[in-house]
């Protein structure tokens, strides 16, 4: 079979749940505070994947205004019962401290493209839910259990309870079927049935460098569950030089011809700082069921491989292709773009005859309403550019090109005003200064013409970010000094690797601290991978 490199979903695509229906494969991944919620990729051959849908796309399904960074939609699980698709997910409203406000929901659809139903509330006892459709027609709901007391461990085990699709409620007794291993932090459950065994795949060790996939099995769904002979079937925790790190949170799929694969979360750290600048990504490993009825990675160890044999041939040319986005009235925003938290898109952007118009709203630190439209960084090195028309009234209004991880981690090249009514170009950064979030300013402000369009460009090479500016037909000029692009990573996300879960974005933003919703027009956006 052809070989392709991991990951198969580069950039911020964590917590994969994989499903095959006939000849079609689907992977659902977490989106956290980015809207719309849940990414669904499609493939025919496991090698080439296309983003086709984000099902949580209206207010009745998802409203994350007020959700802190790295909260929102966690660990979706996608399944099919022979009649329709089921998607379960958590909307996390608080994650720090002793308490987790984590609400679990179910939506369904007869077609993967929707329409998806309004959500049905399930419970709030923990996060990372999944739904298992048993052979006898029963449906079982699983999630990790959170214990705010921490008497044994705050991650206290995997809960199992029957789901009644008629009453749309949990029924019967809730049981804690698996408390995990000494690695702790048990979460991300997925349940399977094969050869008379129930198999429980979980994630342990946190989502950082101790992450792992743990496999256990039982003859009955309620347990007790015995551990795999190797305990962890995918992990890089003991191999710090492996190119794929943070390996865990997996799911299993079989091809029509009986091959078995595991998709799993991974990260690719760079430099001695070990920062995963592309966030948590999705990789795939081929696996085999052996005579002992246990699953093992095919290449002979539990360490994730950087390359894997897949049924299809990877389209490398498409991966390196430039993406040029033009914003034209009457056409929707390209699916590559997302925004933060709000379903009320008319308050933050619209597409007009002048391009993508952003209405300046709250500050870059807001958890409620800010105008920021961006796409994922999916390559270590890239260039991105746009053209902006913006007429700020004063220094409290600014718009431009932003490289963004979260409210404490960003680099922002922005057109703003000054106290004399002139325009200037500012470089504003936040360098993981949690909890105060104070700005730093790189270089001196650059004086601009009072009116007219301006082009802006960001280029990341070898971990350094350089901004540029130009008049519409002028040459590119450097805007300030090179900046450290590695701060746009989980490891610098204000809470370090176990509290920050998203990834780097590049996009367009507008902010108006006067509250007058000053518009900024962006005529195009280009993302250009650099080899």
C-alpha positions in Angstrom: 0.0 0.0 0.0 1.2 3.6 -0.5 2.9 5.4 2.4 2.0 8.8 3.6 3.4 10.9 6.4 1.6 11.7 9.6 -0.4 13.6 10.7 -3.3 13.1 8.3 -5.1 16.2 9.7 -2.3 18.8 10.3 -2.8 21.8 12.4 -5.4 22.2 15.2 -7.5 19.0 14.9 -7.5 17.2 18.2 -9.4 14.3 19.9 -10.3 12.4 16.7 -13.4 10.2 16.5 -13.4 8.1 13.3 -16.4 6.4 11.6 -16.8 4.4 8.4 -20.2 4.1 6.7 -19.9 2.0 3.6 -17.0 3.3 1.5 -16.9 6.6 3.3 -14.7 7.6 6.3 -15.4 10.5 8.6 -13.4 12.1 11.4 -14.8 14.5 13.9 -12.5 16.7 15.9 -12.7 19.2 18.7 -13.1 23.0 18.0 -13.1 24.4 21.6 -14.1 28.1 21.5 -14.0 28.4 17.7 -17.3 28.6 15.9 -19.1 26.7 14.2 -18.5 23.7 16.4 -17.0 20.3 15.5 -14.9 19.7 12.4 -15.9 16.8 10.2 -13.5 15.6 7.6 -14.3 13.0 4.9 -12.1 10.5 3.0 -12.5 7.6 0.6 -9.1 6.2 1.2 -7.8 7.3 4.7 -5.0 9.2 3.0 -6.7 12.3 1.7 -9.1 14.2 3.8 -11.5 17.1 3.0 -13.2 19.3 5.6 -16.9 19.0 4.7 -19.0 20.2 7.6 -19.2 21.9 11.0 -22.6 20.7 12.3 -23.0 23.0 15.3 -23.7 26.1 13.4 -26.7 27.9 14.9 -27.6 29.5 18.2 -30.1 26.8 19.2 -27.2 24.3 19.0 -24.3 26.2 20.4 -23.6 29.6 22.0 -20.2 30.0 23.6 -20.2 33.7 24.5 -18.5 33.9 27.9 -16.7 30.5 27.5 -13.0 31.0 28.6 -10.1 30.1 26.2 -9.8 26.3 25.6 -13.4 25.7 26.8 -16.3 25.2 24.4 -16.6 22.0 22.3 -14.5 19.1 23.7 -14.0 15.6 22.3 -16.9 14.9 19.9 -17.8 11.3 19.2 -19.4 10.5 15.8 -21.3 7.2 15.3 -23.9 5.7 13.0 -26.6 3.1 14.1 -27.6 2.0 10.6 -30.3 4.6 10.3 -28.7 8.0 11.2 -25.6 9.8 12.4 -25.2 10.5 16.1 -22.8 13.2 17.4 -22.2 13.6 21.1 -20.0 16.4 22.5 -19.3 18.5 25.6 -19.8 22.3 25.9 -17.4 23.3 28.7 -18.2 26.5 30.4 -15.5 26.4 33.1 -12.3 24.3 33.2 -10.0 25.8 35.8 -9.9 25.0 39.5 -11.8 22.3 41.3 -15.0 22.6 39.3 -15.8 21.7 35.7 -19.0 23.0 34.3 -19.1 20.5 31.4 -22.5 19.9 29.7 -23.0 16.9 27.4 -25.4 16.9 24.4 -26.5 14.7 21.5 -27.4 15.8 18.0 -28.5 13.6 15.1 -28.8 13.7 11.3 -29.8 11.4 8.5 -27.1 12.9 6.2 -23.6 13.9 7.4 -24.1 17.3 5.7 -27.2 17.9 7.9 -29.4 19.4 8.8 -28.4 18.4 12.3 -31.0 18.4 15.1 -31.2 20.7 18.0 -29.2 19.3 20.9 -30.6 17.0 23.5 -29.1 17.5 26.9 -27.7 14.4 28.6 -25.7 15.1 31.7 -22.9 17.3 33.3 -21.0 14.7 35.4 -17.9 14.9 33.3 -16.6 15.5 29.8 -15.5 13.5 26.7 -18.8 11.7 26.0 -19.3 8.8 23.5 -22.3 6.7 22.4 -22.1 3.0 21.8 -24.7 1.1 19.7 -24.7 -2.5 20.9 -25.7 -5.5 18.8 -28.9 -6.0 20.7 -30.1 -2.5 19.8 -29.3 -0.9 23.2 -27.4 2.4 23.3 -24.9 3.2 26.0 -23.6 6.6 27.0 -20.1 7.0 28.4 -18.2 9.9 29.8 -15.3 10.5 32.2 -16.4 11.3 35.7 -15.1 14.4 37.4 -14.8 14.5 41.2 -14.3 18.0 42.5 -13.2 16.7 45.9 -10.3 14.8 44.4 -10.4 12.2 47.1 -8.9 9.6 44.9 -8.4 11.6 41.7 -10.4 14.3 40.1 -10.5 12.1 37.0 -12.3 9.3 38.9 -13.2 6.9 36.1 -15.4 6.1 33.1 -19.2 6.3 33.6 -21.5 4.0 31.7 -25.3 4.4 31.6 -28.0 3.3 29.1 -29.5 5.9 26.8 -33.2 5.6 25.9 -33.7 7.1 22.4 -37.5 7.2 22.9 -37.5 9.3 26.0 -34.2 10.9 25.2 -32.9 10.3 28.7 -30.4 8.2 30.6 -32.0 5.3 32.3 -30.9 2.7 34.8 -28.0 2.9 37.1 -24.8 4.8 36.3 -21.7 2.6 36.8 -18.1 3.5 37.0 -16.7 0.8 34.8 -13.0 1.7 34.6 -10.8 3.8 36.9 -7.7 3.9 34.7 -4.1 3.0 35.5 -1.3 4.6 37.5 -0.8 7.0 34.6 -4.1 8.6 35.7 -6.3 11.3 34.1 -8.5 8.7 32.4 -10.8 10.2 29.8 -11.8 10.0 26.1 -13.7 6.6 26.3 -14.7 4.6 23.2 -16.4 1.2 23.4 -16.4 -1.6 20.8 -17.6 -5.2 20.5 -15.6 -8.0 18.9 -15.5 -11.8 19.2 -17.6 -11.8 22.4 -15.5 -9.1 24.0 -16.3 -5.5 24.9 -13.2 -3.3 24.3 -12.8 0.0 26.1 -10.2 2.4 24.6 -9.4 5.4 26.8 -6.9 8.3 27.0 -4.7 8.8 30.0 -1.7 10.8 31.2 -3.2 14.2 30.2 -2.9 15.7 26.8 0.8 16.6 27.1 3.9 14.6 26.7 2.7 11.7 29.0 -0.4 11.1 26.9 -1.4 7.5 25.9 -4.1 5.2 24.6 -5.1 2.6 27.1 -7.0 -0.5 26.0 -9.0 -2.9 28.3 -11.6 -5.5 27.7 -14.4 -7.4 29.4 -16.9 -10.2 28.6 -19.7 -8.0 29.9 -20.3 -4.3 29.1 -20.3 -3.4 32.8 -17.0 -5.0 33.5 -14.7 -5.7 35.2 -12.2 -4.7 32.5 -8.8 -6.3 32.2 -5.8 -4.4 30.9 -4.0 -5.0 27.6 -0.7 -6.9 28.1 1.2 -3.7 27.2 -1.4 -1.5 28.9 -0.8 1.4 26.5 -1.3 0.6 22.8 -0.2 4.0 21.5 2.1 6.4 23.4 5.3 8.4 22.9 5.7 9.1 26.7 8.9 7.0 26.9 10.5 8.1 23.6 11.1 11.8 23.8 12.9 12.0 20.5 10.1 10.4 18.4 8.8 13.0 15.9 5.2 12.3 17.0 4.7 13.2 20.6 1.7 13.7 22.9 0.1 10.6 21.4 -3.2 9.5 22.8 -7.0 10.0 22.7 -7.6 7.5 19.9 -10.4 5.7 18.1 -10.5 2.5 16.0 -11.9 1.8 12.5 -11.8 -1.1 10.1 -11.6 -1.0 6.3 -14.1 -2.9 4.1 -11.3 -5.5 3.5 -10.7 -6.0 7.2 -7.6 -3.9 7.9 -7.6 -2.1 11.2 -6.4 1.5 11.9 -6.2 3.7 15.0 -6.5 7.5 14.7 -5.1 9.4 17.6 -4.1 12.8 18.8 -0.5 13.9 18.4 1.8 16.9 18.4 5.0 17.7 16.7 7.3 19.8 18.9 10.0 22.0 17.5 13.3 23.2 19.0 14.6 22.4 22.5 11.6 24.4 23.8 9.4 21.5 22.6 6.6 23.7 21.5 3.9 22.3 19.3 3.3 25.3 17.1 0.7 23.5 15.0 -1.3 22.4 18.1 -2.7 19.0 18.6 -3.1 17.1 15.3 -4.6 13.8 14.1 -2.4 10.9 13.1 -3.2 7.4 12.0 -1.5 4.0 12.7 -2.2 0.6 11.2 -3.0 -2.1 13.8 -3.6 -5.8 13.9 -5.7 -8.2 16.0 -3.6 -11.1 17.2 -4.5 -14.6 18.3 -4.9 -13.4 21.9 -7.7 -11.1 20.8 -5.8 -8.0 21.6 -5.0 -5.1 19.3 -1.4 -4.1 18.6 0.3 -1.5 16.3 1.4 -3.4 13.2 4.9 -2.1 13.2 5.7 -3.9 16.4 5.9 -1.2 19.1 3.3 1.1 20.7 5.3 4.2 19.6 3.5 6.1 16.9 5.1 5.9 13.4 5.8 9.0 11.4 4.7 7.2 8.2 2.0 4.7 7.6 0.7 2.4 4.8 -2.8 3.5 3.7 -5.2 2.3 1.0 -4.9 5.6 -0.9 -2.1 7.7 -2.3 -1.6 11.0 -0.6 -2.0 14.1 -2.8 1.1 16.0 -1.7 0.6 18.7 -4.3 -2.7 19.6 -2.8 -1.2 19.9 0.6 1.4 22.5 -0.6 -1.1 24.4 -2.8 -1.6 28.1 -2.2 -5.2 29.0 -1.0 -6.5 32.3 -2.3 -9.8 33.5 -0.9 -11.8 36.3 -2.4 -14.8 37.7 -0.5 -17.8 38.3 -2.8 -21.2 39.5 -1.9 -23.8 36.8 -2.0 -21.3 33.9 -1.4 -20.7 32.3 2.0 -17.4 32.5 3.9 -15.1 29.7 2.9 -15.3 26.6 5.2 -11.6 27.1 6.2 -12.5 30.1 8.3 -13.9 30.2 11.8 -14.5 32.9 14.4 -14.7 33.0 18.2 -17.7 31.9 20.3 -20.7 33.7 18.9 -23.5 32.4 16.7 -24.6 36.0 16.0 -22.4 36.5 13.0 -24.2 39.6 11.7 -22.7 41.6 14.6 -19.1 40.7 13.7 -18.9 40.3 10.0 -20.7 40.4 6.6 -19.6 39.9 3.0 -20.2 43.0 0.9 -19.2 44.4 -2.4 -16.1 45.7 -0.7 -15.1 42.2 0.6 -15.2 40.8 4.1 -16.4 43.6 6.4 -15.5 43.2 10.1 -17.3 45.3 12.6 -15.0 46.3 15.4 -16.3 44.9 18.7 -14.8 44.1 22.1 -11.1 43.8 22.8 -8.8 41.0 21.8 -9.1 39.7 25.4 -12.9 39.4 25.3 -14.6 36.0 25.9 -17.9 37.4 24.5 -17.9 39.2 21.2 -14.9 40.1 19.1 -14.5 40.4 15.3 -11.8 37.9 14.4 -12.1 35.6 11.4 -9.2 33.2 10.8 -8.0 29.9 9.4 -5.7 27.3 10.9 -2.0 27.3 10.5 -1.4 23.9 8.9 2.3 24.2 7.9 5.3 25.1 10.0 6.3 27.8 7.5 3.9 29.9 5.5 3.0 33.4 4.3 -0.4 35.0 4.6 -1.5 38.4 3.2 -4.5 40.6 2.9 -5.6 44.1 1.8 -7.3 46.3 4.3 -9.3 49.5 4.0 -9.9 51.0 7.5 -10.4 54.6 8.7 -9.9 54.6 12.5 -11.1 57.5 14.6 -8.4 57.2 17.3 -6.1 54.8 19.1 -9.0 52.8 20.5 -9.9 51.5 17.0 -7.6 49.1 15.2 -7.8 46.4 12.6 -5.4 44.2 10.7 -3.7 40.8 10.3 -3.3 38.6 13.4 -1.4 35.4 14.3 -3.5 34.1 17.1 -3.6 31.3 19.7 -5.6 32.8 22.5 -6.2 36.0 24.5 -2.7 35.7 26.1 -0.9 34.6 23.0 -1.0 36.5 19.8 0.9 38.8 17.4 -1.2 41.6 15.8 -0.2 43.9 13.0 -2.9 46.5 13.2 -3.8 49.8 11.5 -4.9 52.3 14.2 -5.3 56.0 14.9 -3.4 58.3 17.1 -4.3 61.4 19.2 -3.7 63.7 16.2 -6.1 62.0 13.9 -3.4 60.2 11.9 -3.1 56.6 11.0 -0.3 54.4 12.1 0.7 50.7 12.0 1.3 49.0 15.3 2.7 45.6 16.3 1.0 44.4 19.4 1.8 41.1 21.1 0.8 39.2 24.2 3.5 36.7 25.3 1.8 34.3 27.7 1.4 37.0 30.3 -1.4 35.2 32.2 -3.1 36.4 34.3 -2.5 40.1 33.5 -2.3 39.9 29.7 -0.3 43.1 29.2 0.6 44.1 25.7 4.1 44.5 24.3 4.8 46.7 21.3 7.6 45.7 18.9 9.4 48.5 17.1 8.2 52.1 16.6 4.8 52.9 15.1 4.8 53.3 11.3 3.2 56.4 9.9 0.6 55.8 7.2 -1.3 57.9 4.7 -4.6 59.1 6.3 -6.8 57.2 3.9 -6.6 54.4 1.4 -6.0 50.6 1.4 -3.0 49.0 2.8 -1.6 45.5 2.3 -0.4 43.4 5.2 1.6 40.2 5.2 2.8 37.7 7.8 5.7 35.3 7.1 6.7 32.5 9.4 10.1 30.9 8.7 12.0 28.7 11.1 9.9 29.8 14.1 10.2 33.5 13.5 7.3 35.7 12.4 8.0 38.8 10.3 5.2 41.2 9.4 5.3 43.4 6.3 3.2 46.2 4.9 2.8 47.9 1.5 0.6 50.4 -0.3 -1.7 48.7 -2.9 0.9 48.9 -5.7 4.0 49.4 -3.6 6.8 47.1 -2.5 6.7 45.1 0.7 8.5 46.7 3.7 9.3 45.1 7.0 7.0 46.1 9.8 9.0 45.9 13.0 11.4 43.2 14.0 11.1 39.4 13.8 8.9 37.9 16.5 8.8 34.5 18.3 6.1 32.5 16.5 6.4 29.6 19.0 4.4 31.4 21.6 1.4 30.5 19.5 1.3 27.0 21.1 -0.3 24.9 23.8 2.9 25.1 25.8 2.7 28.9 26.0 -1.1 29.2 26.1 -1.4 31.0 29.4 -1.9 27.7 31.3 0.9 25.5 29.8 0.4 22.2 28.1 -2.3 20.7 30.4 -4.6 23.7 30.3 -4.4 25.1 26.7 -5.8 22.9 24.0 -6.2 24.8 20.6 -3.7 25.8 18.0 -2.3 28.7 15.9 -4.6 30.6 13.5 -3.8 33.4 11.1 -6.5 35.8 10.1 -8.2 39.2 10.0 -9.4 41.2 13.0 -11.1 44.4 14.0 -11.5 45.9 17.4 -13.3 49.1 18.6 -12.9 50.0 22.2 -15.1 53.1 21.6 -18.1 50.8 21.0 -19.0 52.4 17.7 -18.5 49.1 15.6 -16.1 50.8 13.1 -16.0 48.7 10.0 -12.8 47.3 8.4 -13.0 45.9 4.8 -10.7 43.0 3.7 -10.7 42.5 -0.1 -8.9 39.1 -0.1 -6.9 36.7 2.0 -4.1 34.4 0.8 -2.4 31.5 2.7 0.8 30.3 1.0 2.7 27.3 2.4 6.5 27.5 2.3 8.5 24.3 1.9 
